[in-house]
Amino acid sequence: MRFIKSNYIYVIWFILYFSIVWCLFGANTDAFILTSLIYAISITLALSPVGEEILRIFEGARPLRTNEEIEYLQPLFEEVYQHALDENPKLSKEITLYIIDAMFVNAFAMGRKTIAVTKGAIETFTQEELRGVLAHEFGHISYGHTKALLLTVVGNFILSIFVFIFRIVIRVLDLISSIFTYKSTAMLIFNIINWIFSCLFELTFFLFIYLGQIVLSLNSRSNEFQADSFAYKIGYGDELLQALYLLQKISITHKMTLKEKLTSSHPHIASRIEKLENPEQEIEFNITYN
């Protein structure tokens, strides 16, 4: 219940993915069992150490290796980690810090046991600011945001396989129809029906994916505020504020289109700063952890 409360939009969208795949299999008892089995295997793999390692490889995240990296980053990571555990004792005891060798400024949590920071973030932020950033990422793991995101990734991947297969079938039908084009009235009708069906499918899939981007982006922006509130609770609100003010200064901004506003995964930095500076009014502290 705690996990669902913090990530209910992700859960609803996952159920929608599941339902569509179930319908594609036939919407009967056997189809439900088969769909459940596919999802169970996929989710288990995604949340396993193997799945998390695959995510790290995909993102280019590596362990701390040099003495300089270990001596500089590990103590402040452990300090924030302990405060996070004091606030949420259910937090995994095996979360590890990783580095991404890229000079853009970023940090993010993955799976259940991974927090990654880029070289750019390490070079840009002070130790105090890094503590605030790390506290924010511990918030994502505490609220189960990263696990919920994996559910949607798995759901989208399975659905995408069906869409890929379906598009191949349509291409094969197009090829067959091109061979016999206009040789009979029946084939002409077949071509028209196939074209209409293809257009309807593509339009429906496009609208579904676009709606999904909007809904999940809305949830993602809410998650950012929750993670900020976690950083505040464990004593790193001021440090996170310093990091956000710095990000605001170095960010290259432009006038966002309506599409960009609807699908942005992060709220405006000024909105995050405002909520952190007015915690008694803006930040909800009564949300439970996973």
PEURTA-V903130 format. One record per residue. RES is the residue in three letters. OMEGA is omega in degrees with one decimal (999 if undefined). NEAR is the number of other ideal C-beta (glycine too) atoms within 12 Angstrom. D_LAST is the distance of its C-alpha to the last C-alpha in Angstrom with 2 decimals. Layout:
<<RES | OMEGA | NEAR | D_LAST> <RES | OMEGA | NEAR | D_LAST>>
//
This chain:
<<MET | 179.3 | 12 | 8.43> <ARG | 179.5 | 20 | 5.40> <PHE | -178.9 | 24 | 4.88> <ILE | -178.1 | 21 | 8.64> <LYS | -178.4 | 21 | 9.15> <SER | -172.9 | 35 | 8.18> <ASN | -171.6 | 35 | 9.89> <TYR | 179.6 | 24 | 12.42> <ILE | 175.8 | 28 | 15.37> <TYR | -178.3 | 37 | 14.31> <VAL | 178.9 | 29 | 13.73> <ILE | -179.1 | 22 | 17.10> <TRP | 176.2 | 34 | 18.82> <PHE | 177.8 | 37 | 17.74> <ILE | 177.5 | 20 | 19.19> <LEU | 175.0 | 24 | 22.25> <TYR | -177.8 | 36 | 22.70> <PHE | -177.1 | 33 | 22.51> <SER | 179.7 | 21 | 25.00> <ILE | 178.9 | 29 | 27.43> <VAL | 177.3 | 33 | 27.54> <TRP | 178.7 | 28 | 28.05> <CYS | 179.0 | 17 | 30.92> <LEU | 177.6 | 22 | 32.42> <PHE | 178.3 | 24 | 32.56> <GLY | 176.4 | 14 | 34.39> <ALA | 175.0 | 16 | 32.00> <ASN | -176.4 | 13 | 32.95> <THR | 179.0 | 12 | 31.51> <ASP | 179.1 | 13 | 32.35> <ALA | 178.5 | 20 | 30.84> <PHE | 179.1 | 19 | 27.54> <ILE | -179.2 | 15 | 27.50> <LEU | 179.2 | 21 | 28.48> <THR | 178.8 | 30 | 25.93> <SER | -179.6 | 20 | 23.12> <LEU | 179.5 | 19 | 24.49> <ILE | -179.4 | 27 | 24.71> <TYR | -179.6 | 31 | 21.15> <ALA | 179.5 | 18 | 19.85> <ILE | -177.5 | 17 | 21.94> <SER | -178.4 | 28 | 21.05> <ILE | 178.2 | 27 | 17.25> <THR | 177.7 | 17 | 17.63> <LEU | -177.4 | 23 | 19.93> <ALA | -177.0 | 33 | 17.85> <LEU | -179.3 | 31 | 14.82> <SER | 175.4 | 18 | 17.37> <PRO | 178.7 | 19 | 18.96> <VAL | 179.4 | 14 | 21.90> <GLY | 179.9 | 28 | 20.10> <GLU | 176.7 | 32 | 18.54> <GLU | 176.4 | 23 | 22.04> <ILE | 177.5 | 20 | 23.54> <LEU | 179.8 | 31 | 21.39> <ARG | 178.8 | 27 | 22.54> <ILE | -179.5 | 17 | 26.09> <PHE | -178.5 | 16 | 25.99> <GLU | -179.5 | 26 | 24.95> <GLY | -178.5 | 18 | 27.42> <ALA | 179.6 | 32 | 25.04> <ARG | 177.3 | 23 | 26.71> <PRO | 171.2 | 20 | 26.09> <LEU | -174.2 | 28 | 27.75> <ARG | -174.1 | 15 | 31.30> <THR | 177.0 | 16 | 33.91> <ASN | -179.7 | 10 | 34.45> <GLU | 178.7 | 13 | 34.28> <GLU | -177.0 | 23 | 30.83> <ILE | -176.6 | 17 | 29.51> <GLU | -177.9 | 14 | 31.28> <TYR | -170.8 | 21 | 30.26> <LEU | -172.4 | 35 | 26.62> <GLN | 179.9 | 24 | 25.22> <PRO | -179.1 | 19 | 25.82> <LEU | 175.3 | 31 | 24.18> <PHE | -179.7 | 34 | 21.17> <GLU | 178.9 | 21 | 20.87> <GLU | -180.0 | 26 | 21.40> <VAL | 179.5 | 42 | 18.56> <TYR | -178.7 | 33 | 16.29> <GLN | 177.4 | 23 | 17.25> <HIS | 177.7 | 30 | 16.58> <ALA | 178.0 | 38 | 13.04> <LEU | 177.4 | 22 | 12.61> <ASP | 179.5 | 19 | 14.43> <GLU | -178.5 | 28 | 12.11> <ASN | -178.2 | 30 | 8.83> <PRO | -179.9 | 13 | 10.31> <LYS | 178.7 | 19 | 7.45> <LEU | 179.2 | 31 | 8.07> <SER | 178.5 | 28 | 10.48> <LYS | -173.8 | 16 | 14.01> <GLU | 179.4 | 16 | 15.70> <ILE | -175.0 | 31 | 15.05> <THR | 178.4 | 31 | 18.58> <LEU | 178.2 | 40 | 20.54> <TYR | 179.7 | 37 | 22.89> <ILE | 171.9 | 35 | 25.80> <ILE | -174.9 | 30 | 27.14> <ASP | 177.1 | 23 | 30.91> <ALA | -172.4 | 20 | 31.39> <MET | 171.9 | 14 | 32.73> <PHE | -175.2 | 21 | 30.77> <VAL | -179.5 | 28 | 28.27> <ASN | 172.4 | 29 | 24.66> <ALA | -179.8 | 44 | 21.38> <PHE | 176.3 | 37 | 18.24> <ALA | 178.5 | 45 | 15.18> <MET | 175.2 | 37 | 15.33> <GLY | -178.5 | 40 | 13.40> <ARG | -169.9 | 33 | 11.10> <LYS | -175.2 | 30 | 13.78> <THR | 168.5 | 39 | 16.20> <ILE | -177.5 | 46 | 17.23> <ALA | 174.3 | 40 | 20.72> <VAL | 179.1 | 43 | 23.33> <THR | 174.7 | 27 | 26.75> <LYS | 178.5 | 27 | 30.05> <GLY | 178.2 | 20 | 30.79> <ALA | -179.9 | 35 | 27.86> <ILE | -178.9 | 34 | 28.91> <GLU | -174.0 | 20 | 32.49> <THR | -174.1 | 25 | 31.79> <PHE | 169.9 | 33 | 29.37> <THR | 177.6 | 19 | 30.32> <GLN | 179.6 | 24 | 28.29> <GLU | -179.8 | 23 | 27.02> <GLU | 177.1 | 33 | 26.01> <LEU | 176.8 | 37 | 24.31> <ARG | 178.9 | 37 | 22.20> <GLY | 179.3 | 42 | 21.10> <VAL | 179.1 | 45 | 20.41> <LEU | 178.0 | 46 | 18.39> <ALA | 176.7 | 45 | 16.32> <HIS | -178.7 | 48 | 15.63> <GLU | 174.1 | 45 | 14.58> <PHE | 176.8 | 49 | 12.18> <GLY | 178.9 | 44 | 10.63> <HIS | -180.0 | 44 | 10.32> <ILE | -178.9 | 45 | 8.53> <SER | -179.2 | 44 | 6.15> <TYR | 179.3 | 44 | 5.42> <GLY | -178.5 | 38 | 5.73> <HIS | -176.1 | 42 | 9.28> <THR | 176.6 | 40 | 11.13> <LYS | 179.3 | 38 | 10.00> <ALA | 178.6 | 40 | 10.78> <LEU | 177.4 | 35 | 13.97> <LEU | 178.3 | 34 | 14.94> <LEU | -179.0 | 38 | 14.92> <THR | 178.1 | 35 | 17.37> <VAL | 178.2 | 31 | 19.36> <VAL | -179.7 | 32 | 19.85> <GLY | -180.0 | 35 | 20.81> <ASN | -179.5 | 30 | 23.16> <PHE | -179.4 | 24 | 24.68> <ILE | 178.6 | 34 | 25.56> <LEU | -179.7 | 34 | 26.99> <SER | 176.8 | 22 | 28.89> <ILE | 178.5 | 19 | 30.56> <PHE | 179.4 | 25 | 31.91> <VAL | 178.6 | 25 | 33.12> <PHE | 178.8 | 15 | 34.81> <ILE | -178.7 | 16 | 36.57> <PHE | 179.0 | 22 | 37.61> <ARG | 176.0 | 19 | 39.11> <ILE | 178.4 | 14 | 41.04> <VAL | 179.4 | 18 | 42.47> <ILE | 179.4 | 25 | 43.56> <ARG | 178.3 | 16 | 45.23> <VAL | 177.9 | 15 | 47.05> <LEU | 176.8 | 23 | 48.28> <ASP | 179.6 | 20 | 49.46> <LEU | 179.2 | 15 | 51.32> <ILE | -178.2 | 16 | 52.96> <SER | 180.0 | 26 | 53.95> <SER | 179.8 | 17 | 55.43> <ILE | -176.0 | 14 | 57.71> <PHE | -174.1 | 17 | 59.15> <THR | 171.7 | 16 | 58.93> <TYR | 176.4 | 15 | 61.28> <LYS | 176.8 | 13 | 63.32> <SER | 177.5 | 12 | 62.76> <THR | -179.5 | 11 | 61.65> <ALA | 179.8 | 13 | 58.92> <MET | 177.3 | 19 | 57.49> <LEU | 177.4 | 16 | 57.64> <ILE | 178.0 | 14 | 55.65> <PHE | 179.5 | 23 | 53.16> <ASN | -179.4 | 25 | 52.73> <ILE | 179.6 | 17 | 52.19> <ILE | 179.7 | 17 | 49.59> <ASN | 179.6 | 25 | 47.75> <TRP | 179.5 | 19 | 47.81> <ILE | -179.4 | 15 | 46.52> <PHE | 179.8 | 21 | 43.73> <SER | -179.7 | 22 | 42.73> <CYS | 179.7 | 15 | 42.68> <LEU | 179.4 | 15 | 40.62> <PHE | -178.4 | 21 | 38.06> <GLU | 179.7 | 18 | 37.80> <LEU | 179.6 | 14 | 37.54> <THR | -179.0 | 17 | 34.85> <PHE | 178.6 | 24 | 32.77> <PHE | -179.2 | 15 | 33.28> <LEU | 179.5 | 14 | 32.22> <PHE | -179.3 | 22 | 29.10> <ILE | -178.7 | 22 | 28.03> <TYR | 176.6 | 17 | 28.94> <LEU | 178.0 | 18 | 27.11> <GLY | 177.8 | 31 | 24.01> <GLN | -178.8 | 24 | 24.37> <ILE | -177.5 | 24 | 24.67> <VAL | -177.8 | 26 | 21.71> <LEU | 176.3 | 35 | 19.30> <SER | 176.3 | 28 | 20.83> <LEU | 178.8 | 26 | 20.26> <ASN | -179.8 | 31 | 16.51> <SER | 178.7 | 32 | 16.66> <ARG | 176.3 | 28 | 18.61> <SER | 179.0 | 32 | 16.17> <ASN | 179.3 | 39 | 13.43> <GLU | 177.9 | 36 | 16.02> <PHE | 178.0 | 36 | 16.44> <GLN | 179.7 | 39 | 12.80> <ALA | 175.2 | 46 | 12.97> <ASP | -179.2 | 45 | 16.33> <SER | 177.4 | 37 | 15.17> <PHE | 178.4 | 46 | 12.82> <ALA | 178.0 | 44 | 16.00> <TYR | -176.7 | 34 | 18.00> <LYS | -175.2 | 31 | 15.99> <ILE | 170.8 | 34 | 16.38> <GLY | -177.8 | 22 | 20.03> <TYR | 178.5 | 38 | 20.65> <GLY | -179.4 | 35 | 21.36> <ASP | 179.3 | 21 | 25.07> <GLU | 177.8 | 32 | 24.67> <LEU | 176.9 | 45 | 22.59> <LEU | 178.4 | 32 | 25.24> <GLN | -179.7 | 27 | 27.95> <ALA | -179.5 | 39 | 26.40> <LEU | 177.0 | 37 | 26.08> <TYR | 178.2 | 24 | 29.65> <LEU | 177.6 | 24 | 30.87> <LEU | 179.5 | 31 | 29.20> <GLN | -178.9 | 20 | 30.85> <LYS | -172.9 | 16 | 34.19> <ILE | -178.3 | 19 | 34.11> <SER | 174.5 | 18 | 32.63> <ILE | -175.6 | 9 | 35.28> <THR | 174.4 | 13 | 34.80> <HIS | 179.6 | 8 | 36.63> <LYS | -176.5 | 7 | 36.87> <MET | 173.3 | 14 | 34.10> <THR | 178.3 | 10 | 35.18> <LEU | 179.2 | 10 | 33.60> <LYS | -179.9 | 12 | 32.06> <GLU | 178.3 | 17 | 30.54> <LYS | -176.9 | 19 | 29.11> <LEU | -173.6 | 20 | 27.59> <THR | 178.9 | 22 | 26.04> <SER | -178.4 | 22 | 25.05> <SER | -178.9 | 22 | 21.50> <HIS | 174.3 | 28 | 21.68> <PRO | 177.1 | 28 | 22.97> <HIS | -177.8 | 21 | 26.25> <ILE | -179.8 | 26 | 26.11> <ALA | 178.4 | 19 | 28.10> <SER | 178.1 | 21 | 25.50> <ARG | 178.2 | 36 | 22.80> <ILE | -179.5 | 29 | 25.40> <GLU | -178.4 | 21 | 26.34> <LYS | 178.8 | 31 | 22.90> <LEU | -179.9 | 37 | 22.48> <GLU | 178.1 | 22 | 26.01> <ASN | -173.7 | 17 | 25.46> <PRO | -177.6 | 24 | 22.09> <GLU | -179.7 | 13 | 23.40> <GLN | -166.6 | 11 | 24.16> <GLU | -172.9 | 21 | 21.91> <ILE | 178.6 | 27 | 18.42> <GLU | -177.8 | 21 | 16.09> <PHE | -174.0 | 20 | 14.43> <ASN | 179.7 | 12 | 13.05> <ILE | -178.4 | 28 | 9.83> <THR | -177.0 | 21 | 6.86> <TYR | 175.8 | 34 | 3.73> <ASN | 999 | 28 | 0.00>>
//
